[in-house]
Amino acid sequence: MEKLQQHLNAIRNLLNITFFKILLYSLIGIFLYAAMYSNVKPEKLDLSLFSVAGQTVRSPITVEDKSNTEKKRKEALEQVEDVYILKKEYTENRVDLITSIFESASEVNDEAKEEADSKNREGAENGQSSGGAPPVTDLPISDKLTRLKAKLTADVTKDISDVVLTALLQAPKDELAISKDLAVTAINNVMSQRIPGDDVENAKKRVEEELKYSSLSSSMKNAVIELGRYAIVQNEFYDPEATQELRQQAIDKVEPVKILEGQILVEEGQLINNEIYKQLKLVGLLESENSFMPFAGLALLLIILVSAMYFIFSDMDGVVEKKQAHLLIFSLIFVIAVMIMKLLSIFKEFGYFETGYIFPAAMGAMLIKILVDERIAVFQTVMLALCGSIIFNEGVTGALNVTVGFYILISGQAGILFLRKQNHRSKILQSGLLVGLVNLILIVSFSFLRNSHYSGIEYGYYFMVALLSGISSAVLAIGLLPFFEAGFGILSTMRLIELSNPNHPLLRKILTEAPGTYHHSVMVANLAESACEAIGANGLLARVGCYYHDIGKTKRPQFFIENQMNIENPHDRLPPQTSKNIIIAHVADGAEMLRKHRMPKEIVEIAEQHHGTTLLKYFFHKAKQGGADVKEADYRYPGPKARTKESAIIGIADSVEAAVRSMSHPTPDQIEALVRNIISDRLQDGQLSECDITLKELETVAFTMHETLKGIFHSRIEYPEMTKQKVKQA
């Protein structure tokens, strides 16, 4: 295991070089391409025109059959008839024209009569009435015809014969009025109906039929019939705009003819005719051997995934060494998961049930959450879902098995959700069982969405694989976790629990050689753990770090006040400089002892950082009172300052516990003031300048420590015997 850790450390160091980092991403991309190459490679199909299909072929994609769509549109256009509109204003215009002809004839007659009457009156006045020419009764017909033509347009006089106009002029007034009404009525009746261009003559005949049985005189009847025939014209005309609109509507109503994904194009034993062959060519099955598009698509997808991976790890917070370790852990777990996918997909080719449901989708998610980060675990789940949808595409139409992709995605997210912050092995197994339940619900929901009907055996199989996927995820996570922890030197929860065992040699050493320090460490551990958990830091790490933070005091236990039981304080006989050196030395001595016992670096760092560069105030002031010229820097711990939240909180808890223990009958208000003063001193002294703890978190730390100390130093009832004894002692 040590050799493995050395190799992994060497690889991690290489990742500091940009070339090797790019090489790692490239190797991951090449591995994924090799794993999914066979899944996107188009299937070889022996399909030729007028041959018999050896297997049932389904369309791998959804595509529009443009030729059939165009054919349907042409058929729809052929069914659209031309649009003709009835122009009613033509009827009004023709009626008005005939009416004006009759009125013009009536006006000419009236004017002629008035002129005749005028001439007769003039003759009477001139004495012609006594003997001479007879009275004038009317104008000559030729004059009236000339006048009538003058009132009409040239087109009317050209199309209507003089015989008709003469008949109108010679007709009595009453007959002329009746003739007009008959003509207008007949014209209205005929032209109220549609008269297309090829039916005008028939319409003229209908007018003639309607007028020839009238009681008019023969000459007048003929005149009215001719006027009626003249009035009838075409009133139905072709409307190109309306016709085009109807045609466009017909085209729009035609749905595109599509070949749907999964649609059977040819069944086994069926002859491949021209239509089928055309469809096979349209979906690209005849050119599958020479098609490079699936491979290009896979390459582009992997470029996106690997690029996303690069940016996520580049933006990750933390020291470089930790980032490189997380990148290696992520890569190894991801490669292992993809290899399991590929192995399971092989069984699908032999006709087994959907093997994608057996894949332990939550394994990688739980491992990444424990070892790296929850956000990275979510990202890996998405990557695995995409890869799984391609790797498990055997037996489905198209390149992606969307159902299995969703299954892996949701199962992995469930593993992250159920694991929460409890990383104990029992919690991992419990999370696996819950993931199995989620898997079962997912499979049932997928079958209901597809309206599938499975047999009892099939439901039993899916029930078994769903639970197997969840449990195997937990088992594999538990099994692989120690290898990653040991190989990358990760301080896991299990390792911390082992180090917290009181039978550990170093803890036994503290207990036997410095019992006061041991009790002090336990008290500090209680304060630090509760404060760390309150702000979301690692409470267990803080507790275990507290157990070992003062291990250096075991070299000279009697020089520390908590171990001076019934003995004289040796510092009273030593100069401040010597006392200072002894006190400060316990930090370096403790770190040396911890390294010698190969303790995790996090524990060693807590031992080194819990005092930071704080000032030994007691001995500094003692030296100054002695008149010596001393520098404050000489009486400070060498550091380093706290660099993690756990180290900072342990340093605060260490000072708080020692200060509260020195107080006599502390009240809650005194305890709270003391805690806040110590935190304030640490802030002003710059002891928290290298730590990412916030002021809000420090407020939470102060409150939590105050509440914990109130529980420890609560008031007690003073019994009478105790009171008497105290009086005697006084």
URLIN-V456426 format. One record per helix or strand of 2 or more residues. SS is the DSSP state (helix for helix, strand for strand). FROM is the first residue (numbers start at 1). LEN is the number of residues. If there is no record, write none. Layout:
ss | from | len
SS | FROM | LEN
SS | FROM | LEN
This chain:
ss | from | len
helix | 2 | 13
helix | 18 | 23
strand | 57 | 2
strand | 63 | 2
helix | 66 | 13
strand | 84 | 3
helix | 88 | 38
helix | 128 | 3
helix | 141 | 11
helix | 154 | 6
helix | 162 | 9
helix | 173 | 19
helix | 197 | 15
helix | 218 | 14
strand | 236 | 3
helix | 240 | 14
strand | 258 | 2
strand | 264 | 3
helix | 274 | 9
helix | 285 | 6
helix | 293 | 22
helix | 320 | 29
helix | 355 | 4
helix | 361 | 11
helix | 374 | 18
helix | 402 | 18
helix | 425 | 25
helix | 456 | 33
helix | 493 | 7
helix | 505 | 9
helix | 515 | 21
helix | 539 | 10
helix | 551 | 5
helix | 557 | 3
helix | 561 | 3
helix | 570 | 4
helix | 576 | 21
helix | 601 | 9
helix | 617 | 9
helix | 632 | 4
helix | 645 | 17
helix | 668 | 17
helix | 695 | 18
helix | 720 | 10
